[in-house]
Amino acid sequence: MKTEWGCAAVVAVVAVLLRMPVESSAQTEDSNSSADTQVLQLDAVVAEALDKNPEAQAAPHTIKALERRVPQVTALPDPTVAVGWAGNPAPFSTMSGDPSSYRGVTVSEQFPTFGKLKLQGQMAGRDVEAAQTDYEAVRRRVTAEVKSAFYDYFYFDKAIRTTNQNKELLEKLSKIAEAQYRVGKGMQQDVLRSQIEISMLQEKLTELERQRATAQARINALMQRPPETPLAPPAEIEPRKVQYSLEELYGMALSNDTAAQRTEKMIDRGRLSVALAQKQYRPDIGVSYMYQQRTAQQDMNGFTFSVNIPVFYRAKQRQAVAEASEELMSAEKMRDNRLNEVRFELKQQYLAAESSERLLDLYSKAIVPQSSLALESSMAGYETGKIDFLSLIANFTSLLNYETDYYRQLADYLTAIAQMESLTGVDITSAQPGNGLPAGKGM
C-alpha cells in the first residue's frame, strides 16, 4: 500500500525535477557562456573544411593546368629547319667548277586549314569550364557533408543531455521507491522496474555516446584533423522554412546542378569535336623557303608549297567524324540521364524535408505537450492511488523518447535542406529570389 506521504514525495520529486532540466541546463549554459564562450559554429566548420579539403585544394590547379593548354592547341606547329649540301662529302663544302654543287638551308612551316586551331582552342576552353564546374561540385559536396555531420553531432549531443537529465530523475525516483519498500510502504516491483529503466537508459547513453564520437570523428576528418581531436559543444540550431515550391526548386536545380552543367559543357565540346573532325577532310598547307649557295653560279632562292591529300578518308577522316558524333550523342544522353536524376534526388529530399517539418510541428505543438500533460496527469493519479508506479514510469519514458525524437527530426530536416541547396546552388531558406548560395556559406 502506498501512503499519502510516499505518493506526495514521489510526485514532488517528479514535479521539481521535470522543471530542473530546463532550468539547470539554462543555468549551465549561462555559466558556460560566461566562463567559456566556445561553441562549435557551423559556418566555421564549413569554412575550415573547404580551406583544408585536398580535393578542393587540387581543383584550382587542375583548372590552371587546363587553361595553359588553350594557347598550346591554338599555336601553329613548330617550323622546321633543314641544312644540306651536294658535291663534296665534307660538311657544308662545295665542289669547285661543278654548277650542280651547292650548300643551303630550308625553312618549312605547316598551316592548318582555316578554323582548325580556333576549334581546338574552343574545345580546350570547354575543358576549362568543365573543370570549373567540378570545382564547384566539390565545394558543394563538402559543404553538404559538413552540414550533415554537424546536424548529427547536434542531435546526439542533445539526446545525451536529455537522457542524462532523465536518468538523474529516474535515479531519484528509484531511491524513493527503494526507501518506501524498506519500510514496508512500497512494492518491490516498483524498485525493480525503476532499476531496469535506469539500466536501459544507461544502455541508450552508451550507444548515443558512441554515435556522437563517430559524428565528431567525421567532422574532424572533413576538417583534416585527427579523429580524436576534441570538439566544443555544437551551437544551437533552429528549423528554417523552405521559401520555394517544388516546381521552383526543379527549375533552379536543372539550371544550377553542377553535374548537369558539366554535361552541357561536354555537349558543347562534342559539337566542336564534330566540326573539327569534318575540317580534317580539308588539306593543310605547307610552305617552305630554300636558300642555296653555289660556287660557279649565283645564289638561288626557292619556295615550295605542299598540301596533304586525304586519300585514306574512309579509314581516317570519316571514322573520326563518326567517332566524334557518337561521343556527342553519348554526352547528350548523359545530360538527359542527369536531369532525371536531379529531379528524383530533389523530390526525394523535398519529401524528406516535408515529412520532417510536419513531424517537428507535431512534436512541438502536440505530442510533447500532450505527453507532458499525460505525465502530470499520471502524477496526480499516482498521488490519489489511481495510477501505479509502473504507469508513471511508462509515461515518463514516452516523454523522453518524444523529446529525443524531436531533435532527430530537426537534424533530418536540416540535412535534407542542405542536400537541396547542394543541388540548386541557392539558399532555399531565403525569401529573396535568385539568392545564390556561395560555396562554404550555409544556413
C-alpha positions as CSV (number, residue, x, y, z in Angstrom):
1,M,0.0,0.0,0.0
2,K,1.2,3.5,-0.8
3,T,0.8,6.0,1.9
4,E,0.0,9.7,1.3
5,W,3.5,10.6,2.4
6,G,5.1,8.2,-0.1
7,C,3.0,9.4,-3.0
8,A,3.5,13.0,-2.2
9,A,7.2,12.5,-2.1
10,V,7.4,10.9,-5.5
11,V,5.1,13.5,-7.0
12,A,7.1,16.3,-5.5
13,V,10.4,14.9,-6.9
14,V,8.9,14.4,-10.3
15,A,7.4,17.8,-10.4
16,V,10.6,19.5,-9.3
17,L,12.9,17.5,-11.5
18,L,10.7,17.9,-14.6
19,R,11.4,21.6,-14.3
20,M,15.0,21.2,-13.3
21,P,16.4,20.1,-16.7
22,V,15.3,23.2,-18.4
23,E,16.4,25.5,-15.6
24,S,19.6,23.7,-14.8
25,S,20.6,23.4,-18.4
26,A,19.9,27.1,-18.9
27,Q,21.9,27.9,-15.9
28,T,24.7,25.6,-17.1
29,E,24.7,27.2,-20.5
30,D,24.7,30.6,-18.9
31,S,27.6,29.7,-16.7
32,N,29.4,28.0,-19.6
33,S,28.9,31.0,-21.8
34,S,30.2,33.3,-19.1
35,A,33.2,31.1,-18.4
36,D,33.9,29.8,-21.9
37,T,32.0,31.1,-25.0
38,Q,33.5,28.4,-27.2
39,V,30.8,26.5,-29.1
40,L,31.1,24.8,-32.5
41,Q,29.7,27.1,-35.2
42,L,28.5,25.5,-38.4
43,D,29.9,28.3,-40.6
44,A,33.3,27.9,-39.1
45,V,33.4,24.2,-39.6
46,V,32.3,24.6,-43.3
47,A,35.0,27.3,-43.9
48,E,37.8,25.2,-42.4
49,A,36.7,22.0,-44.3
50,L,36.7,23.9,-47.6
51,D,40.0,25.5,-46.8
52,K,41.7,22.2,-46.0
53,N,40.0,19.7,-48.2
54,P,42.6,18.2,-50.5
55,E,40.2,17.7,-53.4
56,A,39.1,21.3,-53.1
57,Q,42.7,22.5,-53.0
58,A,43.6,20.4,-56.0
59,A,40.8,21.6,-58.3
60,P,42.2,25.2,-58.9
61,H,45.5,23.7,-60.0
62,T,43.6,21.4,-62.4
63,I,41.8,24.5,-63.8
64,K,45.0,26.4,-64.2
65,A,46.7,23.4,-65.9
66,L,43.8,23.2,-68.4
67,E,44.0,27.0,-69.0
68,R,47.6,26.5,-70.0
69,R,46.5,24.1,-72.7
70,V,44.5,26.7,-74.6
71,P,47.4,28.6,-76.1
72,Q,49.2,25.4,-76.9
73,V,46.5,24.0,-79.1
74,T,45.9,27.3,-80.8
75,A,49.5,27.9,-81.8
76,L,51.0,26.9,-85.2
77,P,53.1,23.8,-85.4
78,D,56.8,24.3,-84.8
79,P,58.7,25.3,-88.0
80,T,61.4,23.0,-89.3
81,V,64.9,24.0,-90.5
82,A,67.0,21.8,-92.7
83,V,70.5,22.2,-94.0
84,G,72.2,20.4,-96.8
85,W,74.9,20.3,-99.4
86,A,75.8,18.5,-102.6
87,G,79.1,17.9,-104.2
88,N,81.8,17.1,-101.6
89,P,81.2,14.7,-98.7
90,A,82.8,17.2,-96.3
91,P,80.1,19.1,-94.4
92,F,78.9,22.4,-95.9
93,S,81.6,22.2,-98.7
94,T,81.0,22.6,-102.4
95,M,82.8,21.2,-105.4
96,S,84.5,24.0,-107.4
97,G,83.7,24.0,-111.0
98,D,80.6,21.9,-110.7
99,P,77.5,24.0,-111.3
100,S,75.3,21.5,-109.6
101,S,77.2,21.6,-106.3
102,Y,75.7,23.7,-103.6
103,R,75.1,24.2,-99.9
104,G,71.9,25.6,-98.5
105,V,69.2,25.9,-95.8
106,T,65.5,25.2,-95.9
107,V,62.8,26.6,-93.5
108,S,59.3,25.0,-93.6
109,E,56.0,25.8,-91.8
110,Q,52.7,23.9,-91.8
111,F,49.5,26.0,-91.8
112,P,46.4,24.1,-90.7
113,T,43.1,24.7,-92.6
114,F,41.5,27.9,-91.5
115,G,39.4,27.3,-88.4
116,K,41.1,24.2,-87.1
117,L,43.2,26.0,-84.5
118,K,40.2,28.0,-83.3
119,L,38.1,24.9,-82.9
120,Q,40.9,23.3,-80.9
121,G,41.1,26.3,-78.6
122,Q,37.4,26.3,-78.1
123,M,37.4,22.6,-77.2
124,A,40.2,23.3,-74.6
125,G,38.1,26.2,-73.3
126,R,35.2,23.8,-72.7
127,D,37.5,21.5,-70.7
128,V,38.4,24.5,-68.5
129,E,34.7,25.3,-67.9
130,A,34.0,21.7,-67.1
131,A,36.8,21.7,-64.5
132,Q,35.3,24.8,-63.0
133,T,32.0,23.1,-62.5
134,D,33.9,20.2,-61.0
135,Y,35.5,22.6,-58.5
136,E,32.0,24.0,-57.6
137,A,30.7,20.5,-57.2
138,V,33.5,19.6,-54.8
139,R,32.7,22.7,-52.7
140,R,29.0,21.9,-52.6
141,R,29.6,18.3,-51.7
142,V,31.9,19.1,-48.9
143,T,29.5,21.8,-47.6
144,A,26.6,19.3,-47.6
145,E,28.7,16.6,-45.9
146,V,29.8,19.0,-43.2
147,K,26.3,20.1,-42.5
148,S,25.0,16.6,-42.3
149,A,27.8,15.6,-39.9
150,F,27.2,18.8,-37.8
151,Y,23.5,18.1,-37.6
152,D,24.1,14.5,-36.4
153,Y,26.6,15.8,-33.9
154,F,24.0,18.3,-32.7
155,Y,21.3,15.6,-32.3
156,F,23.5,13.2,-30.4
157,D,24.7,15.9,-28.1
158,K,21.1,17.0,-27.4
159,A,19.9,13.4,-27.0
160,I,22.7,12.7,-24.5
161,R,21.9,15.7,-22.4
162,T,18.2,14.9,-22.4
163,T,18.9,11.3,-21.5
164,N,21.3,12.2,-18.7
165,Q,18.8,14.6,-17.1
166,N,16.1,12.0,-17.2
167,K,18.4,9.4,-15.9
168,E,19.0,11.6,-12.8
169,L,15.3,11.9,-12.3
170,L,14.9,8.1,-12.5
171,E,17.7,7.5,-10.0
172,K,15.9,9.8,-7.5
173,L,12.6,8.1,-8.1
174,S,14.3,4.7,-7.7
175,K,15.8,5.8,-4.3
176,I,12.4,6.9,-3.1
177,A,10.8,3.7,-4.2
178,E,13.5,1.7,-2.5
179,A,13.1,3.7,0.7
180,Q,9.4,3.1,0.7
181,Y,10.0,-0.6,0.1
182,R,12.4,-0.9,3.0
183,V,9.9,0.5,5.4
184,G,7.1,-1.7,4.0
185,K,5.3,1.2,2.3
186,G,6.1,0.3,-1.3
187,M,6.3,-2.6,-3.7
188,Q,9.4,-4.5,-4.8
189,Q,8.3,-4.4,-8.4
190,D,8.4,-0.6,-8.3
191,V,12.1,-0.7,-7.3
192,L,12.9,-3.4,-9.8
193,R,11.1,-1.6,-12.6
194,S,12.9,1.7,-11.9
195,Q,16.3,0.0,-11.8
196,I,15.5,-1.7,-15.1
197,E,14.6,1.6,-16.7
198,I,17.9,3.1,-15.3
199,S,19.8,0.3,-16.9
200,M,18.0,0.8,-20.2
201,L,18.8,4.5,-20.1
202,Q,22.5,3.7,-19.4
203,E,22.5,1.3,-22.4
204,K,20.9,4.1,-24.5
205,L,23.6,6.6,-23.3
206,T,26.4,4.2,-24.2
207,E,25.1,3.9,-27.8
208,L,24.4,7.6,-28.1
209,E,28.0,8.4,-26.9
210,R,29.4,6.0,-29.4
211,Q,27.4,7.7,-32.2
212,R,28.3,11.2,-31.0
213,A,32.0,10.1,-31.1
214,T,31.5,8.8,-34.6
215,A,29.9,12.1,-35.7
216,Q,32.8,14.0,-34.0
217,A,35.3,11.9,-35.9
218,R,33.5,12.6,-39.1
219,I,33.6,16.3,-38.6
220,N,37.3,16.1,-37.7
221,A,38.0,14.1,-40.9
222,L,36.2,16.7,-43.0
223,M,38.4,19.4,-41.4
224,Q,41.5,17.3,-42.0
225,R,42.1,16.8,-38.2
226,P,42.9,13.7,-36.2
227,P,39.7,11.8,-35.4
228,E,40.3,12.1,-31.6
229,T,40.5,15.9,-31.7
230,P,38.0,17.3,-29.1
231,L,35.2,19.5,-30.3
232,A,33.2,22.1,-28.5
233,P,29.5,21.6,-28.0
234,P,27.5,22.4,-31.1
235,A,25.8,25.8,-31.3
236,E,22.0,25.9,-31.2
237,I,20.2,25.4,-34.4
238,E,16.6,26.2,-35.4
239,P,14.4,24.9,-38.2
240,R,14.1,27.2,-41.2
241,K,11.3,27.4,-43.6
242,V,11.8,26.4,-47.3
243,Q,10.8,29.5,-49.3
244,Y,10.3,27.9,-52.7
245,S,7.8,25.5,-54.2
246,L,8.9,22.2,-55.6
247,E,8.5,23.4,-59.2
248,E,10.7,26.4,-58.4
249,L,13.3,24.1,-56.9
250,Y,13.2,21.9,-60.0
251,G,13.9,25.0,-62.2
252,M,16.9,26.1,-60.1
253,A,18.3,22.6,-59.8
254,L,18.1,22.0,-63.6
255,S,19.9,25.3,-64.2
256,N,22.5,25.1,-61.4
257,D,23.3,21.5,-60.8
258,T,27.0,21.1,-61.3
259,A,26.8,17.6,-62.9
260,A,24.2,18.9,-65.4
261,Q,26.3,21.9,-66.1
262,R,29.3,19.7,-66.8
263,T,27.5,17.5,-69.2
264,E,26.3,20.7,-71.1
265,K,30.0,21.7,-71.4
266,M,30.8,18.2,-72.7
267,I,28.0,18.5,-75.2
268,D,29.4,21.8,-76.5
269,R,32.8,20.2,-76.7
270,G,31.3,17.3,-78.6
271,R,29.8,19.7,-81.2
272,L,33.1,21.4,-81.6
273,S,34.8,18.0,-81.9
274,V,32.4,17.0,-84.8
275,A,33.2,20.3,-86.6
276,L,36.9,19.8,-86.2
277,A,36.7,16.2,-87.5
278,Q,34.8,17.5,-90.5
279,K,37.5,20.0,-91.2
280,Q,40.1,17.2,-91.4
281,Y,38.8,16.5,-94.9
282,R,40.4,19.7,-95.9
283,P,44.1,19.6,-96.5
284,D,46.7,21.6,-94.6
285,I,49.1,23.8,-96.4
286,G,52.9,23.5,-96.1
287,V,55.2,26.4,-97.1
288,S,59.0,26.0,-97.5
289,Y,61.7,28.6,-98.3
290,M,65.0,27.4,-99.6
291,Y,68.3,29.2,-100.0
292,Q,71.2,27.6,-101.9
293,Q,74.7,28.9,-102.2
294,R,76.6,27.7,-105.4
295,T,80.2,28.2,-106.4
296,A,80.1,28.7,-110.1
297,Q,76.7,30.4,-110.3
298,Q,74.6,32.9,-108.4
299,D,72.9,32.0,-105.1
300,M,69.4,30.7,-105.6
301,N,66.2,31.2,-103.6
302,G,63.2,29.0,-103.9
303,F,59.7,28.4,-102.4
304,T,57.7,25.2,-102.1
305,F,54.0,24.8,-101.4
306,S,52.5,21.5,-100.4
307,V,49.2,20.0,-99.3
308,N,48.3,16.7,-97.8
309,I,45.7,14.8,-99.8
310,P,43.2,12.8,-97.6
311,V,43.2,9.7,-99.9
312,F,42.5,7.4,-96.9
313,Y,39.5,9.4,-95.8
314,R,37.4,6.3,-95.4
315,A,39.7,4.9,-92.7
316,K,40.6,8.2,-91.1
317,Q,38.5,11.3,-91.6
318,R,35.2,9.5,-92.0
319,Q,35.8,7.4,-88.9
320,A,36.9,10.5,-87.0
321,V,33.6,12.2,-87.8
322,A,31.7,9.1,-86.8
323,E,33.7,8.8,-83.5
324,A,33.0,12.5,-82.6
325,S,29.3,12.1,-83.4
326,E,29.0,9.1,-81.2
327,E,30.7,10.9,-78.3
328,L,28.3,13.8,-78.8
329,M,25.3,11.6,-78.7
330,S,26.7,9.9,-75.6
331,A,27.1,13.3,-73.9
332,E,23.5,14.2,-74.7
333,K,22.2,11.0,-73.3
334,M,24.3,11.5,-70.1
335,R,22.8,15.0,-69.9
336,D,19.2,13.7,-70.1
337,N,20.0,11.0,-67.5
338,R,21.5,13.5,-65.1
339,L,18.4,15.8,-65.4
340,N,16.2,12.8,-64.5
341,E,18.5,12.0,-61.5
342,V,18.4,15.7,-60.4
343,R,14.6,15.6,-60.4
344,F,14.5,12.4,-58.4
345,E,17.1,13.5,-55.9
346,L,15.4,16.8,-55.3
347,K,12.0,15.2,-55.0
348,Q,13.4,12.7,-52.5
349,Q,15.0,15.4,-50.3
350,Y,11.9,17.6,-50.6
351,L,9.6,14.8,-49.4
352,A,12.1,14.1,-46.6
353,A,12.1,17.7,-45.5
354,E,8.4,18.0,-45.8
355,S,7.8,14.9,-43.7
356,S,10.3,16.1,-41.0
357,E,8.8,19.5,-41.0
358,R,5.3,18.1,-40.3
359,L,6.7,15.8,-37.6
360,L,8.6,18.8,-36.0
361,D,5.3,20.7,-35.9
362,L,3.5,17.7,-34.5
363,Y,6.1,17.0,-31.8
364,S,6.4,20.6,-30.7
365,K,2.7,21.5,-30.7
366,A,1.0,18.2,-29.9
367,I,3.0,15.1,-28.9
368,V,5.5,16.6,-26.4
369,P,3.0,19.0,-24.8
370,Q,0.4,16.1,-24.6
371,S,3.0,13.7,-23.2
372,S,3.9,16.3,-20.6
373,L,0.2,16.6,-19.6
374,A,-0.1,12.9,-19.6
375,L,2.8,12.6,-17.2
376,E,1.4,15.3,-15.0
377,S,-2.0,13.5,-15.0
378,S,-0.3,10.3,-14.1
379,M,1.5,12.0,-11.3
380,A,-1.9,13.3,-9.9
381,G,-3.3,9.8,-10.4
382,Y,-0.4,8.3,-8.6
383,E,-0.9,10.7,-5.7
384,T,-4.6,9.6,-5.3
385,G,-3.8,5.9,-5.9
386,K,-5.5,5.6,-9.2
387,I,-2.2,5.1,-11.2
388,D,0.5,2.7,-10.1
389,F,4.3,3.4,-10.2
390,L,4.8,1.4,-13.4
391,S,2.3,3.6,-15.3
392,L,4.1,6.7,-14.1
393,I,7.4,5.3,-15.3
394,A,5.9,4.4,-18.7
395,N,4.6,8.0,-19.2
396,F,8.0,9.3,-18.2
397,T,9.8,7.1,-20.7
398,S,7.4,8.1,-23.5
399,L,8.1,11.8,-22.9
400,L,11.9,11.1,-23.0
401,N,11.5,9.3,-26.3
402,Y,9.4,12.1,-27.9
403,E,11.9,14.7,-26.8
404,T,14.8,13.0,-28.4
405,D,12.7,12.2,-31.5
406,Y,12.1,15.9,-31.9
407,Y,15.9,16.6,-32.2
408,R,16.3,13.6,-34.6
409,Q,13.6,15.1,-36.9
410,L,15.2,18.5,-36.6
411,A,18.6,17.1,-37.7
412,D,17.0,15.2,-40.6
413,Y,15.0,18.2,-41.7
414,L,18.1,20.5,-41.9
415,T,20.1,17.7,-43.6
416,A,17.5,17.4,-46.3
417,I,17.6,21.2,-46.8
418,A,21.4,21.1,-47.1
419,Q,21.2,18.4,-49.8
420,M,18.6,20.5,-51.8
421,E,20.9,23.5,-51.5
422,S,23.7,21.4,-52.9
423,L,21.5,20.6,-55.9
424,T,20.1,24.1,-56.5
425,G,23.1,26.2,-55.5
426,V,20.7,28.5,-53.7
427,D,19.9,29.3,-50.1
428,I,16.4,27.9,-50.3
429,T,15.5,29.3,-46.8
430,S,15.9,32.8,-48.0
431,A,12.9,34.6,-49.4
432,Q,15.0,36.7,-51.8
433,P,14.7,35.4,-55.4
434,G,17.9,34.4,-57.0
435,N,19.8,34.4,-53.8
436,G,22.9,32.4,-54.6
437,L,24.5,30.1,-52.1
438,P,28.2,30.8,-52.1
439,A,30.3,27.8,-51.6
440,G,31.1,27.5,-47.9
441,K,28.1,29.5,-46.8
442,G,25.3,27.5,-45.3
443,M,22.2,28.1,-43.4
